[in-house]
């Protein structure tokens, strides 16, 4: 209880407290998973509603022969690569992370790093697609831009963020959002990976029953 109280203070004032032993790191991960804030269509929701919404989005994308697009930076981009393949392999639908080095460096060099995702999406994304956008801080401009261009096209959006609960991505309109309450990259990234695995695997088992 004390540790959760300290985390809440840290989130409010923006101070990052050093984790000095492994048990504290795992405590923060567990606390973050237990306290993840979920929104479905802008309204706070529980895990069951989140899973049902994810199922609806996947079914909608698949029935429209759409593609799941994934965007993220650094470690979040690695999560995109991993889970994009899980969606393709387990849910049997087109699923691609935007992370080709030549494409990203071209977009960054010619149009600015803030447009490395939004510009490709503006050419290839269509209304029956789905965007999954991941940002630990929730403030990366290129992820914000990807969400905004997707919204303008009419694409449903799933977001995952952390750090400040009032980060830019969390405040944007989305169909399904997850805020992981931690100020450390490790727990946020592992938390994002875990909840995406849960959504995808539960969906897979629902379909094979």
Helices and strands as residue ranges (DSSP letters): H 2-13, H 22-34, E 37-40, E 43-45, H 47-63, E 68-71, H 75-91, E 95-97, H 101-111, G 113-115, H 118-124, E 130-135, H 141-153, E 156-162, H 168-171, E 176-180, H 185-208
